[in-house]
Amino acid sequence: MRALIRGTEIYFDVDGAGLVAQGPRMVERPTAFVIHGGPGGDHTGFKPGWSALTDAMQLVFFDHRGQGRSLRDDPERYTLDENVEDMEALRRHLGLGPIVSLGTSYGGMVAMAHAARYPEAVSHLALMVTAAHGGFIPRAREILAERGTPEQQALTAKVWEGGFEDERELKRYYEVMGPLYARHHDAEAARDGLARAIHSVEPLNRAFRPGGVLRRFDLRPLLPRITARTLVVSGAHDWICPPEFGEEIHRLMPGSRFVLFEESSHSLRVDEPERLFAELRGLVAGR
């Protein structure tokens, strides 16, 4: 499905019923936005695994502007602020009240900024393997120097330079980096996921290159504005958004809950999916 909003076209998909029968009653389930990372990725990495959550909530997946199946438009608008405004416009387009916002990696940055800018629009917030400011980049470079193979370090240099030339090169990056992104990396399953995904180099290059938005952003002053019930999750072995950044978000958000996944790197849905889904169900259920 496609939403024509803010001068662009955003692709979205819905999984699970919003209204379900329970005995003599019809019960409304909360609607959750599932926000993908990258930038330059798409929502397909959440499928089919995240369908497990449809027993507790209705899921709305979408691709950020210029990414996945959404319209390729003005590259100058491939920014964090534009992604936040698109997300809010999509919520209104769908006629939704306060949503559950589930943001992973860069998607967590979008979710964080959206919940701060539109606190009335978010009832529950999960910030997974993410960071509130650009300090995660120099720290990731330090960790990569310690853990990465020569090939991994060479390919990641293209991230910091904003130097990917095409989708084929970006897919090669994710293939080689798989064992760092997930402790329980399955090469065959990862290849299938990469084949299904649409990768867009322009949003990623613009975000990470010198002077790019992810070098300069800082959401820390905005965090006290967030009123949603908040869960912060980090992977103990995450190389690109290490747990110190999740702990920092938690400290700056009194009342939030921080959970460290001891067996996970950046891909929580690969390393500890059952625990992840249990935490997200608990967030929505108020446990």
C-alpha positions as CSV (number, residue, x, y, z in Angstrom):
1,M,0.0,0.0,0.0
2,R,1.1,3.5,-0.6
3,A,0.4,6.8,1.1
4,L,0.7,10.1,-0.8
5,I,2.0,12.4,2.0
6,R,4.2,15.5,2.2
7,G,4.9,15.6,-1.5
8,T,6.2,12.0,-1.6
9,E,4.9,8.4,-1.7
10,I,5.6,6.2,1.3
11,Y,5.2,2.4,1.0
12,F,3.6,0.7,4.0
13,D,2.2,-2.7,4.9
14,V,0.0,-3.9,7.7
15,D,0.2,-7.3,9.6
16,G,-2.4,-8.4,12.1
17,A,-5.9,-7.4,13.0
18,G,-6.6,-4.2,14.8
19,L,-10.0,-5.5,16.0
20,V,-10.3,-9.1,17.3
21,A,-13.1,-11.2,18.7
22,Q,-12.7,-12.4,22.3
23,G,-15.8,-14.3,23.4
24,P,-18.8,-12.0,23.3
25,R,-16.6,-8.8,22.8
26,M,-14.6,-7.2,20.1
27,V,-11.3,-6.0,21.5
28,E,-9.1,-3.3,19.8
29,R,-5.4,-4.0,19.8
30,P,-2.8,-1.2,19.8
31,T,-1.2,-0.3,16.5
32,A,2.6,-0.4,16.4
33,F,4.9,1.3,13.8
34,V,7.9,-0.8,13.1
35,I,10.7,1.5,12.0
36,H,13.6,0.2,10.0
37,G,17.2,1.2,10.2
38,G,20.0,2.0,7.8
39,P,19.4,4.5,6.6
40,G,19.3,2.9,3.2
41,G,17.5,-0.3,4.2
42,D,13.9,-1.3,4.1
43,H,11.3,-3.0,6.3
44,T,11.7,-6.5,4.8
45,G,14.3,-7.5,7.4
46,F,11.4,-7.6,10.0
47,K,9.5,-10.3,7.9
48,P,8.4,-12.9,8.7
49,G,9.8,-13.0,12.2
50,W,8.0,-10.0,13.6
51,S,4.6,-11.5,12.7
52,A,4.9,-13.3,16.0
53,L,3.9,-10.0,17.7
54,T,0.5,-9.9,16.0
55,D,-1.0,-11.7,18.9
56,A,-0.5,-8.5,20.9
57,M,-0.6,-5.6,18.4
58,Q,-1.3,-4.6,14.9
59,L,2.0,-3.9,13.0
60,V,2.5,-1.2,10.4
61,F,5.7,-1.5,8.5
62,F,6.9,1.3,6.2
63,D,10.0,2.4,4.2
64,H,11.5,5.8,4.7
65,R,11.3,8.2,1.8
66,G,13.8,7.4,-0.9
67,Q,14.3,3.9,0.5
68,G,12.9,0.4,-0.1
69,R,9.6,0.6,-2.0
70,S,9.0,4.3,-1.2
71,L,9.4,7.0,-3.9
72,R,12.9,8.1,-4.9
73,D,12.5,11.9,-4.7
74,D,14.7,14.9,-3.8
75,P,17.9,13.5,-2.1
76,E,18.2,16.8,-0.1
77,R,15.2,15.5,1.9
78,Y,16.8,12.2,2.9
79,T,17.2,13.4,6.5
80,L,16.2,12.5,10.0
81,D,13.9,15.5,10.3
82,E,12.1,14.5,7.1
83,N,11.7,10.9,8.2
84,V,10.2,12.1,11.5
85,E,7.7,14.3,9.7
86,D,6.8,11.5,7.3
87,M,6.2,9.1,10.1
88,E,3.8,11.6,11.8
89,A,2.1,12.3,8.5
90,L,1.6,8.5,8.0
91,R,0.1,8.2,11.5
92,R,-2.4,10.9,10.7
93,H,-3.1,9.5,7.2
94,L,-4.1,6.2,8.7
95,G,-6.3,7.9,11.2
96,L,-4.5,6.6,14.2
97,G,-4.4,7.8,17.8
98,P,-1.3,7.3,20.0
99,I,0.8,4.5,18.6
100,V,3.3,2.0,19.9
101,S,6.7,3.1,18.3
102,L,9.2,0.3,17.8
103,G,12.5,1.7,16.4
104,T,15.7,-0.3,15.7
105,S,19.1,1.3,15.1
106,Y,18.6,4.3,12.8
107,G,14.9,3.6,13.2
108,G,15.4,4.1,16.9
109,M,16.7,7.6,16.2
110,V,13.7,8.4,14.1
111,A,11.4,7.0,16.8
112,M,13.2,8.9,19.6
113,A,13.0,12.2,17.7
114,H,9.3,11.6,16.7
115,A,8.3,10.8,20.3
116,A,10.0,14.0,21.5
117,R,8.5,16.2,18.8
118,Y,5.0,14.7,19.1
119,P,4.7,13.3,22.6
120,E,0.9,13.0,22.3
121,A,1.3,10.7,19.3
122,V,3.1,7.9,21.1
123,S,1.8,5.8,24.0
124,H,4.7,3.2,24.2
125,L,8.2,3.5,22.8
126,A,10.9,0.9,22.3
127,L,14.4,2.1,21.4
128,M,16.5,-0.8,20.3
129,V,20.3,-0.9,19.6
130,T,20.3,2.9,19.0
131,A,22.0,6.1,20.1
132,A,20.9,9.7,20.8
133,H,23.8,11.5,19.2
134,G,26.6,11.1,16.6
135,G,29.2,10.0,19.2
136,F,28.3,6.5,18.3
137,I,30.4,6.8,15.1
138,P,33.9,7.4,16.5
139,R,33.1,4.7,19.2
140,A,32.1,2.2,16.5
141,R,35.3,2.9,14.6
142,E,37.3,2.1,17.7
143,I,35.5,-1.2,18.2
144,L,35.8,-2.1,14.6
145,A,39.6,-1.5,14.8
146,E,39.7,-4.1,17.6
147,R,37.3,-6.7,16.2
148,G,37.1,-6.3,12.5
149,T,38.9,-8.3,9.8
150,P,40.9,-6.4,7.2
151,E,38.0,-6.8,4.7
152,Q,35.4,-5.7,7.2
153,Q,37.5,-2.6,8.0
154,A,38.0,-1.8,4.3
155,L,34.3,-2.0,3.5
156,T,33.2,-0.1,6.6
157,A,35.5,2.8,5.5
158,K,33.0,3.3,2.7
159,V,30.3,3.9,5.4
160,W,32.4,6.7,7.1
161,E,33.3,8.2,3.7
162,G,29.7,8.0,2.3
163,G,31.3,6.2,-0.6
164,F,29.1,3.3,-1.7
165,E,28.6,3.4,-5.5
166,D,25.6,1.0,-6.0
167,E,23.3,-1.5,-4.3
168,R,25.5,-4.4,-5.2
169,E,28.4,-2.9,-3.2
170,L,26.2,-2.2,-0.2
171,K,24.8,-5.7,-0.2
172,R,28.4,-7.0,-0.2
173,Y,29.0,-4.8,2.9
174,Y,26.2,-6.4,4.8
175,E,27.2,-9.9,3.7
176,V,30.8,-9.5,5.0
177,M,29.7,-7.7,8.1
178,G,27.1,-10.2,9.1
179,P,29.2,-12.0,11.8
180,L,29.7,-8.6,13.5
181,Y,26.0,-7.6,13.3
182,A,24.8,-10.9,14.8
183,R,26.6,-13.3,17.1
184,H,24.4,-16.2,15.8
185,H,25.0,-15.3,12.2
186,D,23.5,-17.8,9.7
187,A,25.1,-17.1,6.3
188,E,22.4,-18.9,4.3
189,A,19.5,-17.2,6.0
190,A,21.3,-13.8,5.8
191,R,21.8,-14.3,2.0
192,D,18.0,-14.9,1.6
193,G,17.3,-11.7,3.6
194,L,19.8,-9.7,1.6
195,A,18.2,-10.9,-1.7
196,R,14.7,-9.9,-0.5
197,A,15.8,-6.4,0.6
198,I,16.1,-3.2,-1.4
199,H,19.2,-1.3,-0.4
200,S,19.5,2.4,-1.3
201,V,23.0,3.9,-1.2
202,E,22.1,7.6,-1.4
203,P,20.4,8.0,2.0
204,L,23.2,6.0,3.7
205,N,26.0,8.0,2.0
206,R,24.3,11.3,2.9
207,A,23.8,10.3,6.5
208,F,27.3,9.0,7.3
209,R,29.6,11.1,5.1
210,P,31.7,13.9,6.7
211,G,29.2,16.6,7.6
212,G,26.3,14.2,7.2
213,V,23.3,14.3,9.5
214,L,24.4,11.3,11.7
215,R,27.7,13.1,12.4
216,R,25.9,16.1,13.7
217,F,22.6,15.1,15.3
218,D,22.1,15.3,19.1
219,L,18.7,14.3,20.6
220,R,19.8,14.3,24.2
221,P,18.3,17.8,25.0
222,L,14.9,16.6,23.7
223,L,14.6,13.3,25.7
224,P,12.9,14.9,28.7
225,R,10.0,15.8,26.4
226,I,9.1,12.2,25.8
227,T,6.1,11.1,27.8
228,A,5.6,7.5,26.4
229,R,6.2,4.4,28.5
230,T,9.8,3.6,27.2
231,L,11.9,0.5,26.9
232,V,15.6,0.8,25.9
233,V,17.3,-2.3,24.7
234,S,21.0,-2.8,23.9
235,G,23.1,-5.8,22.8
236,A,26.1,-6.4,24.9
237,H,28.3,-7.2,21.9
238,D,26.9,-4.5,19.6
239,W,29.8,-2.9,17.6
240,I,28.0,0.0,16.0
241,C,25.6,1.2,18.7
242,P,27.3,-0.3,21.8
243,P,25.4,-0.5,25.1
244,E,26.9,2.6,26.6
245,F,24.7,4.6,24.3
246,G,21.5,2.7,25.4
247,E,22.5,3.2,29.0
248,E,22.9,7.0,28.3
249,I,19.4,7.2,26.8
250,H,18.0,5.4,29.9
251,R,19.8,7.8,32.3
252,L,18.4,10.8,30.5
253,M,14.8,9.4,30.5
254,P,13.7,9.0,34.1
255,G,11.1,6.2,34.3
256,S,12.4,4.4,31.3
257,R,13.5,0.7,31.5
258,F,16.8,-0.5,30.3
259,V,17.5,-4.1,29.3
260,L,20.8,-5.5,28.2
261,F,20.7,-8.6,26.0
262,E,23.9,-10.4,27.0
263,E,24.0,-12.8,24.0
264,S,23.3,-10.2,21.3
265,S,25.1,-7.9,19.0
266,H,23.2,-5.4,16.8
267,S,20.7,-7.8,15.3
268,L,18.5,-8.6,18.3
269,R,15.9,-10.3,16.1
270,V,18.6,-12.8,15.0
271,D,20.4,-13.3,18.3
272,E,17.6,-13.4,20.9
273,P,14.2,-13.1,19.1
274,E,12.1,-14.8,21.7
275,R,13.4,-12.6,24.5
276,L,13.0,-9.5,22.3
277,F,9.4,-10.3,21.5
278,A,8.6,-11.0,25.1
279,E,10.0,-7.6,26.2
280,L,7.9,-5.9,23.5
281,R,4.8,-7.7,24.5
282,G,5.5,-6.8,28.1
283,L,6.0,-3.1,27.2
284,V,2.5,-3.0,25.6
285,A,0.9,-5.0,28.3
286,G,2.3,-2.6,31.0
287,R,4.4,-5.3,32.7
